[in-house]
Amino acid sequence: MGFGTFLMAVAGPLARKVLVSLGFGLVTYAAVSAALAAALDAAKAAWAGLAGEALALIQIAGINTAASILAGALVARVALQMTKRIGLVK
């Protein structure tokens, strides 16, 4: 048994495991990202259906800013969870 055979016996299963876990992580990220995008699109459509006076009151109250901050936080959380799941960050 040569060194190359030994190296392939050790690295082969490890490389396969890494590629499989990366694949599952990317598929999961794509699914979660698509679900979050759909939820944000639904929220945008709901905002568009409101009357002008209601939108003015919402803007005065700062609810649109709060919704933007919340949406940004959700996107950041999904991105961080996926990088942890893939193994890029501990």
Phi and psi restraints in degrees (range 20) as a CNS / XPLOR table:
assign (resid 1 and name C) (resid 2 and name N)
       (resid 2 and name CA) (resid 2 and name C) 1.0 -87.5 20.0 2
assign (resid 2 and name N) (resid 2 and name CA)
       (resid 2 and name C) (resid 3 and name N) 1.0 174.1 20.0 2
assign (resid 2 and name C) (resid 3 and name N)
       (resid 3 and name CA) (resid 3 and name C) 1.0 -65.6 20.0 2
assign (resid 3 and name N) (resid 3 and name CA)
       (resid 3 and name C) (resid 4 and name N) 1.0 -37.9 20.0 2
assign (resid 3 and name C) (resid 4 and name N)
       (resid 4 and name CA) (resid 4 and name C) 1.0 -63.6 20.0 2
assign (resid 4 and name N) (resid 4 and name CA)
       (resid 4 and name C) (resid 5 and name N) 1.0 -40.6 20.0 2
assign (resid 4 and name C) (resid 5 and name N)
       (resid 5 and name CA) (resid 5 and name C) 1.0 -64.7 20.0 2
assign (resid 5 and name N) (resid 5 and name CA)
       (resid 5 and name C) (resid 6 and name N) 1.0 -43.3 20.0 2
assign (resid 5 and name C) (resid 6 and name N)
       (resid 6 and name CA) (resid 6 and name C) 1.0 -61.9 20.0 2
assign (resid 6 and name N) (resid 6 and name CA)
       (resid 6 and name C) (resid 7 and name N) 1.0 -44.1 20.0 2
assign (resid 6 and name C) (resid 7 and name N)
       (resid 7 and name CA) (resid 7 and name C) 1.0 -63.2 20.0 2
assign (resid 7 and name N) (resid 7 and name CA)
       (resid 7 and name C) (resid 8 and name N) 1.0 -42.2 20.0 2
assign (resid 7 and name C) (resid 8 and name N)
       (resid 8 and name CA) (resid 8 and name C) 1.0 -67.0 20.0 2
assign (resid 8 and name N) (resid 8 and name CA)
       (resid 8 and name C) (resid 9 and name N) 1.0 -35.2 20.0 2
assign (resid 8 and name C) (resid 9 and name N)
       (resid 9 and name CA) (resid 9 and name C) 1.0 -66.8 20.0 2
assign (resid 9 and name N) (resid 9 and name CA)
       (resid 9 and name C) (resid 10 and name N) 1.0 -32.9 20.0 2
assign (resid 9 and name C) (resid 10 and name N)
       (resid 10 and name CA) (resid 10 and name C) 1.0 -85.1 20.0 2
assign (resid 10 and name N) (resid 10 and name CA)
       (resid 10 and name C) (resid 11 and name N) 1.0 -46.4 20.0 2
assign (resid 10 and name C) (resid 11 and name N)
       (resid 11 and name CA) (resid 11 and name C) 1.0 -80.5 20.0 2
assign (resid 11 and name N) (resid 11 and name CA)
       (resid 11 and name C) (resid 12 and name N) 1.0 -26.4 20.0 2
assign (resid 11 and name C) (resid 12 and name N)
       (resid 12 and name CA) (resid 12 and name C) 1.0 -58.4 20.0 2
assign (resid 12 and name N) (resid 12 and name CA)
       (resid 12 and name C) (resid 13 and name N) 1.0 -56.1 20.0 2
assign (resid 12 and name C) (resid 13 and name N)
       (resid 13 and name CA) (resid 13 and name C) 1.0 -63.5 20.0 2
assign (resid 13 and name N) (resid 13 and name CA)
       (resid 13 and name C) (resid 14 and name N) 1.0 -35.4 20.0 2
assign (resid 13 and name C) (resid 14 and name N)
       (resid 14 and name CA) (resid 14 and name C) 1.0 -65.7 20.0 2
assign (resid 14 and name N) (resid 14 and name CA)
       (resid 14 and name C) (resid 15 and name N) 1.0 -44.6 20.0 2
assign (resid 14 and name C) (resid 15 and name N)
       (resid 15 and name CA) (resid 15 and name C) 1.0 -64.1 20.0 2
assign (resid 15 and name N) (resid 15 and name CA)
       (resid 15 and name C) (resid 16 and name N) 1.0 -40.2 20.0 2
assign (resid 15 and name C) (resid 16 and name N)
       (resid 16 and name CA) (resid 16 and name C) 1.0 -62.7 20.0 2
assign (resid 16 and name N) (resid 16 and name CA)
       (resid 16 and name C) (resid 17 and name N) 1.0 -43.2 20.0 2
assign (resid 16 and name C) (resid 17 and name N)
       (resid 17 and name CA) (resid 17 and name C) 1.0 -63.9 20.0 2
assign (resid 17 and name N) (resid 17 and name CA)
       (resid 17 and name C) (resid 18 and name N) 1.0 -41.4 20.0 2
assign (resid 17 and name C) (resid 18 and name N)
       (resid 18 and name CA) (resid 18 and name C) 1.0 -64.5 20.0 2
assign (resid 18 and name N) (resid 18 and name CA)
       (resid 18 and name C) (resid 19 and name N) 1.0 -45.0 20.0 2
assign (resid 18 and name C) (resid 19 and name N)
       (resid 19 and name CA) (resid 19 and name C) 1.0 -65.6 20.0 2
assign (resid 19 and name N) (resid 19 and name CA)
       (resid 19 and name C) (resid 20 and name N) 1.0 -38.2 20.0 2
assign (resid 19 and name C) (resid 20 and name N)
       (resid 20 and name CA) (resid 20 and name C) 1.0 -66.1 20.0 2
assign (resid 20 and name N) (resid 20 and name CA)
       (resid 20 and name C) (resid 21 and name N) 1.0 -44.9 20.0 2
assign (resid 20 and name C) (resid 21 and name N)
       (resid 21 and name CA) (resid 21 and name C) 1.0 -68.3 20.0 2
assign (resid 21 and name N) (resid 21 and name CA)
       (resid 21 and name C) (resid 22 and name N) 1.0 -34.5 20.0 2
assign (resid 21 and name C) (resid 22 and name N)
       (resid 22 and name CA) (resid 22 and name C) 1.0 -64.4 20.0 2
assign (resid 22 and name N) (resid 22 and name CA)
       (resid 22 and name C) (resid 23 and name N) 1.0 -40.2 20.0 2
assign (resid 22 and name C) (resid 23 and name N)
       (resid 23 and name CA) (resid 23 and name C) 1.0 -62.0 20.0 2
assign (resid 23 and name N) (resid 23 and name CA)
       (resid 23 and name C) (resid 24 and name N) 1.0 -46.3 20.0 2
assign (resid 23 and name C) (resid 24 and name N)
       (resid 24 and name CA) (resid 24 and name C) 1.0 -64.3 20.0 2
assign (resid 24 and name N) (resid 24 and name CA)
       (resid 24 and name C) (resid 25 and name N) 1.0 -39.2 20.0 2
assign (resid 24 and name C) (resid 25 and name N)
       (resid 25 and name CA) (resid 25 and name C) 1.0 -63.8 20.0 2
assign (resid 25 and name N) (resid 25 and name CA)
       (resid 25 and name C) (resid 26 and name N) 1.0 -42.2 20.0 2
assign (resid 25 and name C) (resid 26 and name N)
       (resid 26 and name CA) (resid 26 and name C) 1.0 -69.1 20.0 2
assign (resid 26 and name N) (resid 26 and name CA)
       (resid 26 and name C) (resid 27 and name N) 1.0 -37.8 20.0 2
assign (resid 26 and name C) (resid 27 and name N)
       (resid 27 and name CA) (resid 27 and name C) 1.0 -66.5 20.0 2
assign (resid 27 and name N) (resid 27 and name CA)
       (resid 27 and name C) (resid 28 and name N) 1.0 -42.3 20.0 2
assign (resid 27 and name C) (resid 28 and name N)
       (resid 28 and name CA) (resid 28 and name C) 1.0 -63.9 20.0 2
assign (resid 28 and name N) (resid 28 and name CA)
       (resid 28 and name C) (resid 29 and name N) 1.0 -43.1 20.0 2
assign (resid 28 and name C) (resid 29 and name N)
       (resid 29 and name CA) (resid 29 and name C) 1.0 -62.0 20.0 2
assign (resid 29 and name N) (resid 29 and name CA)
       (resid 29 and name C) (resid 30 and name N) 1.0 -42.2 20.0 2
assign (resid 29 and name C) (resid 30 and name N)
       (resid 30 and name CA) (resid 30 and name C) 1.0 -63.4 20.0 2
assign (resid 30 and name N) (resid 30 and name CA)
       (resid 30 and name C) (resid 31 and name N) 1.0 -41.0 20.0 2
assign (resid 30 and name C) (resid 31 and name N)
       (resid 31 and name CA) (resid 31 and name C) 1.0 -67.6 20.0 2
assign (resid 31 and name N) (resid 31 and name CA)
       (resid 31 and name C) (resid 32 and name N) 1.0 -45.3 20.0 2
assign (resid 31 and name C) (resid 32 and name N)
       (resid 32 and name CA) (resid 32 and name C) 1.0 -66.5 20.0 2
assign (resid 32 and name N) (resid 32 and name CA)
       (resid 32 and name C) (resid 33 and name N) 1.0 -40.4 20.0 2
assign (resid 32 and name C) (resid 33 and name N)
       (resid 33 and name CA) (resid 33 and name C) 1.0 -63.7 20.0 2
assign (resid 33 and name N) (resid 33 and name CA)
       (resid 33 and name C) (resid 34 and name N) 1.0 -40.9 20.0 2
assign (resid 33 and name C) (resid 34 and name N)
       (resid 34 and name CA) (resid 34 and name C) 1.0 -66.5 20.0 2
assign (resid 34 and name N) (resid 34 and name CA)
       (resid 34 and name C) (resid 35 and name N) 1.0 -40.0 20.0 2
assign (resid 34 and name C) (resid 35 and name N)
       (resid 35 and name CA) (resid 35 and name C) 1.0 -65.2 20.0 2
assign (resid 35 and name N) (resid 35 and name CA)
       (resid 35 and name C) (resid 36 and name N) 1.0 -41.1 20.0 2
assign (resid 35 and name C) (resid 36 and name N)
       (resid 36 and name CA) (resid 36 and name C) 1.0 -66.9 20.0 2
assign (resid 36 and name N) (resid 36 and name CA)
       (resid 36 and name C) (resid 37 and name N) 1.0 -39.9 20.0 2
assign (resid 36 and name C) (resid 37 and name N)
       (resid 37 and name CA) (resid 37 and name C) 1.0 -63.8 20.0 2
assign (resid 37 and name N) (resid 37 and name CA)
       (resid 37 and name C) (resid 38 and name N) 1.0 -39.2 20.0 2
assign (resid 37 and name C) (resid 38 and name N)
       (resid 38 and name CA) (resid 38 and name C) 1.0 -64.9 20.0 2
assign (resid 38 and name N) (resid 38 and name CA)
       (resid 38 and name C) (resid 39 and name N) 1.0 -39.8 20.0 2
assign (resid 38 and name C) (resid 39 and name N)
       (resid 39 and name CA) (resid 39 and name C) 1.0 -66.0 20.0 2
assign (resid 39 and name N) (resid 39 and name CA)
       (resid 39 and name C) (resid 40 and name N) 1.0 -40.9 20.0 2
assign (resid 39 and name C) (resid 40 and name N)
       (resid 40 and name CA) (resid 40 and name C) 1.0 -66.6 20.0 2
assign (resid 40 and name N) (resid 40 and name CA)
       (resid 40 and name C) (resid 41 and name N) 1.0 -37.8 20.0 2
assign (resid 40 and name C) (resid 41 and name N)
       (resid 41 and name CA) (resid 41 and name C) 1.0 -64.9 20.0 2
assign (resid 41 and name N) (resid 41 and name CA)
       (resid 41 and name C) (resid 42 and name N) 1.0 -39.4 20.0 2
assign (resid 41 and name C) (resid 42 and name N)
       (resid 42 and name CA) (resid 42 and name C) 1.0 -65.0 20.0 2
assign (resid 42 and name N) (resid 42 and name CA)
       (resid 42 and name C) (resid 43 and name N) 1.0 -38.8 20.0 2
assign (resid 42 and name C) (resid 43 and name N)
       (resid 43 and name CA) (resid 43 and name C) 1.0 -65.6 20.0 2
assign (resid 43 and name N) (resid 43 and name CA)
       (resid 43 and name C) (resid 44 and name N) 1.0 -40.5 20.0 2
assign (resid 43 and name C) (resid 44 and name N)
       (resid 44 and name CA) (resid 44 and name C) 1.0 -63.4 20.0 2
assign (resid 44 and name N) (resid 44 and name CA)
       (resid 44 and name C) (resid 45 and name N) 1.0 -39.7 20.0 2
assign (resid 44 and name C) (resid 45 and name N)
       (resid 45 and name CA) (resid 45 and name C) 1.0 -66.7 20.0 2
assign (resid 45 and name N) (resid 45 and name CA)
       (resid 45 and name C) (resid 46 and name N) 1.0 -36.7 20.0 2
assign (resid 45 and name C) (resid 46 and name N)
       (resid 46 and name CA) (resid 46 and name C) 1.0 -67.0 20.0 2
assign (resid 46 and name N) (resid 46 and name CA)
       (resid 46 and name C) (resid 47 and name N) 1.0 -38.9 20.0 2
assign (resid 46 and name C) (resid 47 and name N)
       (resid 47 and name CA) (resid 47 and name C) 1.0 -63.5 20.0 2
assign (resid 47 and name N) (resid 47 and name CA)
       (resid 47 and name C) (resid 48 and name N) 1.0 -39.7 20.0 2
assign (resid 47 and name C) (resid 48 and name N)
       (resid 48 and name CA) (resid 48 and name C) 1.0 -67.2 20.0 2
assign (resid 48 and name N) (resid 48 and name CA)
       (resid 48 and name C) (resid 49 and name N) 1.0 -24.1 20.0 2
assign (resid 48 and name C) (resid 49 and name N)
       (resid 49 and name CA) (resid 49 and name C) 1.0 -82.7 20.0 2
assign (resid 49 and name N) (resid 49 and name CA)
       (resid 49 and name C) (resid 50 and name N) 1.0 -5.4 20.0 2
assign (resid 49 and name C) (resid 50 and name N)
       (resid 50 and name CA) (resid 50 and name C) 1.0 -80.0 20.0 2
assign (resid 50 and name N) (resid 50 and name CA)
       (resid 50 and name C) (resid 51 and name N) 1.0 155.5 20.0 2
assign (resid 50 and name C) (resid 51 and name N)
       (resid 51 and name CA) (resid 51 and name C) 1.0 -74.1 20.0 2
assign (resid 51 and name N) (resid 51 and name CA)
       (resid 51 and name C) (resid 52 and name N) 1.0 162.0 20.0 2
assign (resid 51 and name C) (resid 52 and name N)
       (resid 52 and name CA) (resid 52 and name C) 1.0 -61.7 20.0 2
assign (resid 52 and name N) (resid 52 and name CA)
       (resid 52 and name C) (resid 53 and name N) 1.0 -39.2 20.0 2
assign (resid 52 and name C) (resid 53 and name N)
       (resid 53 and name CA) (resid 53 and name C) 1.0 -66.7 20.0 2
assign (resid 53 and name N) (resid 53 and name CA)
       (resid 53 and name C) (resid 54 and name N) 1.0 -40.0 20.0 2
assign (resid 53 and name C) (resid 54 and name N)
       (resid 54 and name CA) (resid 54 and name C) 1.0 -64.5 20.0 2
assign (resid 54 and name N) (resid 54 and name CA)
       (resid 54 and name C) (resid 55 and name N) 1.0 -41.2 20.0 2
assign (resid 54 and name C) (resid 55 and name N)
       (resid 55 and name CA) (resid 55 and name C) 1.0 -64.3 20.0 2
assign (resid 55 and name N) (resid 55 and name CA)
       (resid 55 and name C) (resid 56 and name N) 1.0 -36.8 20.0 2
assign (resid 55 and name C) (resid 56 and name N)
       (resid 56 and name CA) (resid 56 and name C) 1.0 -64.4 20.0 2
assign (resid 56 and name N) (resid 56 and name CA)
       (resid 56 and name C) (resid 57 and name N) 1.0 -42.4 20.0 2
assign (resid 56 and name C) (resid 57 and name N)
       (resid 57 and name CA) (resid 57 and name C) 1.0 -65.4 20.0 2
assign (resid 57 and name N) (resid 57 and name CA)
       (resid 57 and name C) (resid 58 and name N) 1.0 -39.9 20.0 2
assign (resid 57 and name C) (resid 58 and name N)
       (resid 58 and name CA) (resid 58 and name C) 1.0 -63.3 20.0 2
assign (resid 58 and name N) (resid 58 and name CA)
       (resid 58 and name C) (resid 59 and name N) 1.0 -40.7 20.0 2
assign (resid 58 and name C) (resid 59 and name N)
       (resid 59 and name CA) (resid 59 and name C) 1.0 -67.9 20.0 2
assign (resid 59 and name N) (resid 59 and name CA)
       (resid 59 and name C) (resid 60 and name N) 1.0 -40.5 20.0 2
assign (resid 59 and name C) (resid 60 and name N)
       (resid 60 and name CA) (resid 60 and name C) 1.0 -63.1 20.0 2
assign (resid 60 and name N) (resid 60 and name CA)
       (resid 60 and name C) (resid 61 and name N) 1.0 -40.0 20.0 2
assign (resid 60 and name C) (resid 61 and name N)
       (resid 61 and name CA) (resid 61 and name C) 1.0 -74.0 20.0 2
assign (resid 61 and name N) (resid 61 and name CA)
       (resid 61 and name C) (resid 62 and name N) 1.0 -16.5 20.0 2
assign (resid 61 and name C) (resid 62 and name N)
       (resid 62 and name CA) (resid 62 and name C) 1.0 83.1 20.0 2
assign (resid 62 and name N) (resid 62 and name CA)
       (resid 62 and name C) (resid 63 and name N) 1.0 16.4 20.0 2
assign (resid 62 and name C) (resid 63 and name N)
       (resid 63 and name CA) (resid 63 and name C) 1.0 -67.9 20.0 2
assign (resid 63 and name N) (resid 63 and name CA)
       (resid 63 and name C) (resid 64 and name N) 1.0 -33.5 20.0 2
assign (resid 63 and name C) (resid 64 and name N)
       (resid 64 and name CA) (resid 64 and name C) 1.0 -65.4 20.0 2
assign (resid 64 and name N) (resid 64 and name CA)
       (resid 64 and name C) (resid 65 and name N) 1.0 -36.4 20.0 2
assign (resid 64 and name C) (resid 65 and name N)
       (resid 65 and name CA) (resid 65 and name C) 1.0 -67.8 20.0 2
assign (resid 65 and name N) (resid 65 and name CA)
       (resid 65 and name C) (resid 66 and name N) 1.0 -41.4 20.0 2
assign (resid 65 and name C) (resid 66 and name N)
       (resid 66 and name CA) (resid 66 and name C) 1.0 -63.3 20.0 2
assign (resid 66 and name N) (resid 66 and name CA)
       (resid 66 and name C) (resid 67 and name N) 1.0 -39.4 20.0 2
assign (resid 66 and name C) (resid 67 and name N)
       (resid 67 and name CA) (resid 67 and name C) 1.0 -66.3 20.0 2
assign (resid 67 and name N) (resid 67 and name CA)
       (resid 67 and name C) (resid 68 and name N) 1.0 -37.8 20.0 2
assign (resid 67 and name C) (resid 68 and name N)
       (resid 68 and name CA) (resid 68 and name C) 1.0 -65.1 20.0 2
assign (resid 68 and name N) (resid 68 and name CA)
       (resid 68 and name C) (resid 69 and name N) 1.0 -42.4 20.0 2
assign (resid 68 and name C) (resid 69 and name N)
       (resid 69 and name CA) (resid 69 and name C) 1.0 -63.5 20.0 2
assign (resid 69 and name N) (resid 69 and name CA)
       (resid 69 and name C) (resid 70 and name N) 1.0 -42.3 20.0 2
assign (resid 69 and name C) (resid 70 and name N)
       (resid 70 and name CA) (resid 70 and name C) 1.0 -63.7 20.0 2
assign (resid 70 and name N) (resid 70 and name CA)
       (resid 70 and name C) (resid 71 and name N) 1.0 -43.5 20.0 2
assign (resid 70 and name C) (resid 71 and name N)
       (resid 71 and name CA) (resid 71 and name C) 1.0 -63.7 20.0 2
assign (resid 71 and name N) (resid 71 and name CA)
       (resid 71 and name C) (resid 72 and name N) 1.0 -41.1 20.0 2
assign (resid 71 and name C) (resid 72 and name N)
       (resid 72 and name CA) (resid 72 and name C) 1.0 -63.4 20.0 2
assign (resid 72 and name N) (resid 72 and name CA)
       (resid 72 and name C) (resid 73 and name N) 1.0 -39.0 20.0 2
assign (resid 72 and name C) (resid 73 and name N)
       (resid 73 and name CA) (resid 73 and name C) 1.0 -65.5 20.0 2
assign (resid 73 and name N) (resid 73 and name CA)
       (resid 73 and name C) (resid 74 and name N) 1.0 -40.1 20.0 2
assign (resid 73 and name C) (resid 74 and name N)
       (resid 74 and name CA) (resid 74 and name C) 1.0 -64.2 20.0 2
assign (resid 74 and name N) (resid 74 and name CA)
       (resid 74 and name C) (resid 75 and name N) 1.0 -43.2 20.0 2
assign (resid 74 and name C) (resid 75 and name N)
       (resid 75 and name CA) (resid 75 and name C) 1.0 -63.8 20.0 2
assign (resid 75 and name N) (resid 75 and name CA)
       (resid 75 and name C) (resid 76 and name N) 1.0 -42.6 20.0 2
assign (resid 75 and name C) (resid 76 and name N)
       (resid 76 and name CA) (resid 76 and name C) 1.0 -64.2 20.0 2
assign (resid 76 and name N) (resid 76 and name CA)
       (resid 76 and name C) (resid 77 and name N) 1.0 -41.4 20.0 2
assign (resid 76 and name C) (resid 77 and name N)
       (resid 77 and name CA) (resid 77 and name C) 1.0 -64.5 20.0 2
assign (resid 77 and name N) (resid 77 and name CA)
       (resid 77 and name C) (resid 78 and name N) 1.0 -42.3 20.0 2
assign (resid 77 and name C) (resid 78 and name N)
       (resid 78 and name CA) (resid 78 and name C) 1.0 -62.8 20.0 2
assign (resid 78 and name N) (resid 78 and name CA)
       (resid 78 and name C) (resid 79 and name N) 1.0 -43.7 20.0 2
assign (resid 78 and name C) (resid 79 and name N)
       (resid 79 and name CA) (resid 79 and name C) 1.0 -63.4 20.0 2
assign (resid 79 and name N) (resid 79 and name CA)
       (resid 79 and name C) (resid 80 and name N) 1.0 -43.3 20.0 2
assign (resid 79 and name C) (resid 80 and name N)
       (resid 80 and name CA) (resid 80 and name C) 1.0 -67.4 20.0 2
assign (resid 80 and name N) (resid 80 and name CA)
       (resid 80 and name C) (resid 81 and name N) 1.0 -39.3 20.0 2
assign (resid 80 and name C) (resid 81 and name N)
       (resid 81 and name CA) (resid 81 and name C) 1.0 -65.5 20.0 2
assign (resid 81 and name N) (resid 81 and name CA)
       (resid 81 and name C) (resid 82 and name N) 1.0 -37.5 20.0 2
assign (resid 81 and name C) (resid 82 and name N)
       (resid 82 and name CA) (resid 82 and name C) 1.0 -71.2 20.0 2
assign (resid 82 and name N) (resid 82 and name CA)
       (resid 82 and name C) (resid 83 and name N) 1.0 -35.9 20.0 2
assign (resid 82 and name C) (resid 83 and name N)
       (resid 83 and name CA) (resid 83 and name C) 1.0 -68.3 20.0 2
assign (resid 83 and name N) (resid 83 and name CA)
       (resid 83 and name C) (resid 84 and name N) 1.0 -33.6 20.0 2
assign (resid 83 and name C) (resid 84 and name N)
       (resid 84 and name CA) (resid 84 and name C) 1.0 -67.9 20.0 2
assign (resid 84 and name N) (resid 84 and name CA)
       (resid 84 and name C) (resid 85 and name N) 1.0 -40.6 20.0 2
assign (resid 84 and name C) (resid 85 and name N)
       (resid 85 and name CA) (resid 85 and name C) 1.0 -68.4 20.0 2
assign (resid 85 and name N) (resid 85 and name CA)
       (resid 85 and name C) (resid 86 and name N) 1.0 -38.5 20.0 2
assign (resid 85 and name C) (resid 86 and name N)
       (resid 86 and name CA) (resid 86 and name C) 1.0 -69.9 20.0 2
assign (resid 86 and name N) (resid 86 and name CA)
       (resid 86 and name C) (resid 87 and name N) 1.0 -30.5 20.0 2
assign (resid 86 and name C) (resid 87 and name N)
       (resid 87 and name CA) (resid 87 and name C) 1.0 106.2 20.0 2
assign (resid 87 and name N) (resid 87 and name CA)
       (resid 87 and name C) (resid 88 and name N) 1.0 14.6 20.0 2
assign (resid 87 and name C) (resid 88 and name N)
       (resid 88 and name CA) (resid 88 and name C) 1.0 -79.4 20.0 2
assign (resid 88 and name N) (resid 88 and name CA)
       (resid 88 and name C) (resid 89 and name N) 1.0 -29.3 20.0 2
assign (resid 88 and name C) (resid 89 and name N)
       (resid 89 and name CA) (resid 89 and name C) 1.0 -131.7 20.0 2
assign (resid 89 and name N) (resid 89 and name CA)
       (resid 89 and name C) (resid 90 and name N) 1.0 142.0 20.0 2
